[in-house]
Amino acid sequence: MAIMENGMNEMQDMKSRIVSEVETYVKSEYELARLQIIDKASHLVGSLLLVICIILIAFAVMASCAVAAVVALAQVVPTWLACLIVGVAYLLLIPILVVFAQGLFVNPIVKKLSGIRNCQELKCETLRAEGHAAVQRERMGFHVRAIQETFNRYSQLASMAWNFVRRLFKK
C-alpha cells in the first residue's frame, strides 16, 4: 500500500514538473518572440535613418552637380538655357529610375526581408524542437522510473514468495 502511495506521489510530482516545464517553455517562447521583434524593429529604425541620411546627402550632391553643370553651360549658352538643359537632364532620370526600380530597390529589400524571416523561422523551429526534446526526455525519465518501480515491486514480491516457499519447506 505504501509503495502505491509513493508511486502516486511520484506521478503527481512528475505531472507538476512537466506542467512547470511546459509553462517555462511557453514563457521563454513568448520572451524570445518579444526580444526578436524589438531587435528587428531597432534594426529597421536604424536602417531607415541611414537611408534618410543617404537620400539627403544624395540630394545635396545632385544639387551641387546641377549648379556646377549650370555654371559650366552658362559659359557656352545663356544662363536660362543652361538651367533648362540641366533640369531636363534630371527629368530624364525619373523614367530610368522607374524602369530599373524593381532591380535596384525592390528585389534587394525583398531578399533581405525574406532572409530575415526564414532565419527567424529556423531559430523558432530549433527552439521548439529543443523544447519538444526536453518534454520527451522528461516523459522518458518518467517511464524509466515507472519501469524501475514496477521491477522493484515485482522483485519484492518474488523475494517474499521465495521466502514463503523456503519457510514452507523448512517445516
FIMI-706637 format. One record per residue (C-alpha): x, y, z; residue in one letter. Coordinates in steps of 0.02 Angstrom, whole numbers, padded with zeros to 5 digits, always signed. Example, Ala and Ser with C-alpha at 12.3 -4.5 7.8 and 13.67 -1.06 7.14 Angstrom:
+00615-00225+00390a
+00684-00053+00357s
//
This chain:
+00000+00000+00000m
+00141+00119+00044a
+00225+00077-00121i
+00069+00127-00217m
+00056+00290-00120e
+00239+00326-00157n
+00205+00289-00341g
+00054+00404-00344m
+00151+00542-00257n
+00293+00521-00380e
+00171+00529-00526m
+00095+00690-00455q
+00269+00763-00435d
+00311+00713-00613m
+00149+00788-00678k
+00182+00953-00588s
+00362+00955-00655r
+00300+00926-00833i
+00170+01064-00816v
+00305+01179-00745s
+00422+01137-00890e
+00286+01172-01018v
+00245+01338-00933e
+00429+01385-00933t
+00442+01336-01115y
+00292+01441-01166v
+00355+01591-01067k
+00526+01577-01146s
+00448+01564-01321e
+00349+01722-01285y
+00501+01814-01219e
+00606+01759-01367l
+00474+01821-01490a
+00461+01987-01398r
+00651+02012-01399l
+00662+01965-01583q
+00528+02093-01626i
+00620+02227-01527i
+00785+02179-01611d
+00711+02184-01786k
+00620+02347-01751a
+00780+02429-01692s
+00872+02368-01847h
+00730+02432-01956l
+00731+02604-01874v
+00921+02613-01890g
+00912+02563-02073s
+00776+02691-02108l
+00878+02830-02027l
+01029+02778-02131l
+00925+02780-02291v
+00856+02953-02249i
+01033+03019-02220c
+01093+02943-02383i
+00947+03021-02477i
+00981+03192-02403l
+01166+03180-02448i
+01120+03122-02623a
+01008+03274-02645f
+01149+03388-02588a
+01271+03306-02709v
+01146+03316-02851m
+01112+03499-02813a
+01299+03536-02813s
+01321+03444-02977c
+01173+03537-03050a
+01247+03705-03001v
+01416+03655-03073a
+01333+03598-03235a
+01233+03760-03249v
+01390+03867-03220v
+01488+03767-03350a
+01347+03775-03478l
+01318+03960-03442a
+01488+03997-03520q
+01427+03921-03684v
+01240+03962-03687v
+01131+04087-03594p
+01106+04051-03409t
+00919+04018-03425w
+00954+03889-03561l
+01089+03807-03455a
+00964+03790-03310c
+00835+03718-03429l
+00956+03589-03501i
+01009+03530-03327v
+00826+03520-03271g
+00778+03415-03423v
+00926+03300-03389a
+00860+03271-03213y
+00685+03241-03280l
+00755+03105-03393l
+00821+03015-03238l
+00643+02985-03175i
+00588+02859-03309p
+00757+02773-03297i
+00733+02751-03109l
+00554+02689-03134v
+00612+02558-03260v
+00755+02495-03152f
+00671+02519-02981a
+00624+02335-02967q
+00803+02276-02985g
+00884+02419-02891l
+00769+02437-02741f
+00626+02312-02728v
+00716+02146-02757n
+00860+02178-02634p
+00737+02233-02499i
+00625+02081-02526v
+00776+01964-02523k
+00838+02042-02362k
+00669+02034-02276l
+00633+01856-02333s
+00806+01803-02274g
+00773+01877-02103i
+00603+01792-02097r
+00675+01624-02145n
+00814+01642-02018c
+00688+01684-01882q
+00580+01536-01930e
+00732+01424-01921l
+00778+01489-01747k
+00599+01469-01684c
+00588+01294-01756e
+00753+01248-01673t
+00692+01313-01505l
+00527+01220-01523r
+00622+01060-01564a
+00733+01085-01411e
+00580+01113-01301g
+00495+00961-01376h
+00652+00858-01344a
+00656+00916-01162a
+00475+00864-01138v
+00512+00696-01221q
+00663+00671-01107r
+00554+00708-00956e
+00424+00584-01015r
+00556+00452-01048m
+00628+00482-00874g
+00454+00458-00802f
+00432+00296-00897h
+00603+00233-00845v
+00566+00272-00662r
+00396+00188-00677a
+00478+00032-00751i
+00610+00032-00614q
+00474+00049-00482e
+00375-00093-00560t
+00532-00201-00567f
+00568-00162-00384n
+00389-00209-00336r
+00400-00373-00431y
+00570-00406-00354s
+00498-00379-00182q
+00350-00492-00221l
+00468-00625-00291a
+00577-00611-00137s
+00426-00627-00022m
+00364-00777-00123a
+00536-00858-00115w
+00546-00831+00073n
+00370-00904+00092f
+00416-01057-00009v
+00579-01080+00090r
+00485-01069+00255r
+00358-01197+00193l
+00492-01324+00151f
+00592-01294+00311k
+00449-01351+00420k
//
